[in-house]
Structure formats: structure tokens, C-alpha cells
Amino acid sequence: MKKIPKSLATSTRRQMLIKQAKVITDKIEKSLPISKAYLVGSFLAKKKKPYDIDIAILLKTPVKSEKENWSIDLVITPDNKYGQYVLRELKHWGKKKYGNSANQSIRLK
């Protein structure tokens, strides 16, 4: 994958996010057949301390699958206090957008 432009690394927070994103995307690239990847979201704005980096990954699919229409939102965060905070925020936003039934999580591992 191409490097994130240095013009977006304007603060210590942004530099740290870029470094962590590279580690994760390198691992993902070894496991999934990536066709294209795009940097999207608030990280492209001039915000000094963005919350995260949003990356859209398009996978290579067989020609017969051109009509497939699915996506998965995946949040990757460290398993520490910050990760627990992110999980609470996801539940909060789910409840706000979709109601009480979305104010929960089901542990898969």
C-alpha cells in the first residue's frame, strides 16, 4: 500500500495514528486479497487531533461475484482502557442511531 502523505502528519497524534495504521494495514494486506484501499473520513480534515483513521478496503472478488453488495465495519483498537472507551462509544452511537437494541455488544472471542 502507498504511504499516507506526510502533509497529513502535522501533529504527534497524527504521526502515532499513521504509524499504527501502517502496522495493521501491512498485516491485513498479508491476509486478504486487497484490490484497492482508500483513506477517508475526518483524518483528511485539518483537525489537529483526529479520533482515528478511517480506511476503506476493497477486496478482489471473483468475476462471478460482481453483483455482491456487502460491507463490514471493523474497528481495531488496543485491548486496554482506551479500547474499552472505544467500545463504550460504539455502543453509545449505536443506541443514538438505532435505539436501545443497539446499545449492547456480543462478545465473539
C-alpha positions in Angstrom: 0.0 0.0 0.0 1.1 3.6 -0.6 2.3 5.6 2.3 -0.1 8.2 3.9 1.1 11.6 2.7 3.4 13.4 5.1 1.3 16.5 4.7 -1.3 14.7 6.9 1.3 14.0 9.7 1.0 17.5 11.2 0.9 16.6 14.9 2.3 13.9 17.3 -1.2 12.4 17.5 -1.5 12.1 13.7 2.0 10.6 13.4 1.1 8.0 16.0 -2.1 7.1 14.2 -0.3 6.8 10.9 2.3 4.5 12.5 -0.3 2.2 14.0 -2.4 2.2 10.8 0.7 1.1 8.8 1.3 -1.9 11.2 -2.3 -3.0 10.9 -2.7 -2.5 7.2 0.5 -4.4 6.5 -0.9 -7.4 8.4 -4.3 -7.1 6.7 -2.6 -6.9 3.3 -0.8 -10.2 4.0 -4.1 -12.0 4.8 -6.7 -10.5 2.4 -6.7 -10.1 -1.4 -6.9 -6.3 -1.4 -7.7 -4.6 -4.7 -7.8 -1.0 -3.5 -7.6 0.9 -0.2 -8.7 4.5 0.4 -8.0 6.9 3.3 -11.4 8.5 4.1 -13.1 10.4 6.9 -12.1 13.0 9.4 -8.3 12.3 9.1 -8.4 14.1 5.8 -9.6 17.3 7.5 -7.3 19.8 9.2 -8.3 18.6 12.7 -5.1 18.6 14.8 -6.1 15.6 16.9 -8.3 13.3 14.9 -10.0 10.5 16.8 -8.9 7.8 14.3 -8.0 6.9 10.8 -10.7 5.5 8.5 -9.6 3.3 5.7 -11.9 1.7 3.1 -10.6 -1.6 1.8 -11.9 -3.1 -1.4 -11.3 -6.8 -1.8 -10.6 -8.7 -5.0 -13.6 -10.9 -5.8 -14.2 -13.5 -8.5 -15.8 -12.1 -11.7 -19.0 -14.1 -11.0 -19.4 -12.1 -7.7 -19.7 -8.7 -9.3 -23.3 -8.3 -8.0 -22.4 -8.9 -4.4 -23.3 -6.0 -2.1 -22.0 -6.3 1.4 -19.6 -4.5 3.7 -18.2 -4.9 7.2 -17.4 -2.1 9.6 -14.3 -3.1 11.6 -12.9 -1.1 14.4 -9.3 -2.0 15.5 -8.1 -0.7 18.8 -5.7 -1.8 21.6 -7.1 -4.0 24.4 -6.6 -1.5 27.2 -8.5 1.3 28.9 -8.7 3.2 25.6 -10.1 0.1 23.8 -12.8 -0.1 26.5 -13.6 3.5 26.0 -13.9 3.0 22.2 -16.3 0.0 22.8 -18.5 2.2 25.1 -18.5 4.9 22.5 -19.6 2.4 19.8 -22.5 1.2 22.0 -23.4 4.9 22.7 -23.5 5.8 19.0 -25.3 2.6 18.1 -28.0 3.4 20.6 -28.3 7.0 19.4 -28.6 6.0 15.8 -30.6 2.7 16.1 -32.2 2.7 19.5 -31.9 0.6 22.7 -31.4 -2.7 20.9 -28.1 -1.4 19.5 -26.8 -0.4 23.0 -25.2 -3.8 23.5 -22.4 -6.0 22.2 -22.0 -9.7 21.8 -18.5 -11.0 22.6 -17.3 -13.3 19.8 -13.9 -14.1 21.2 
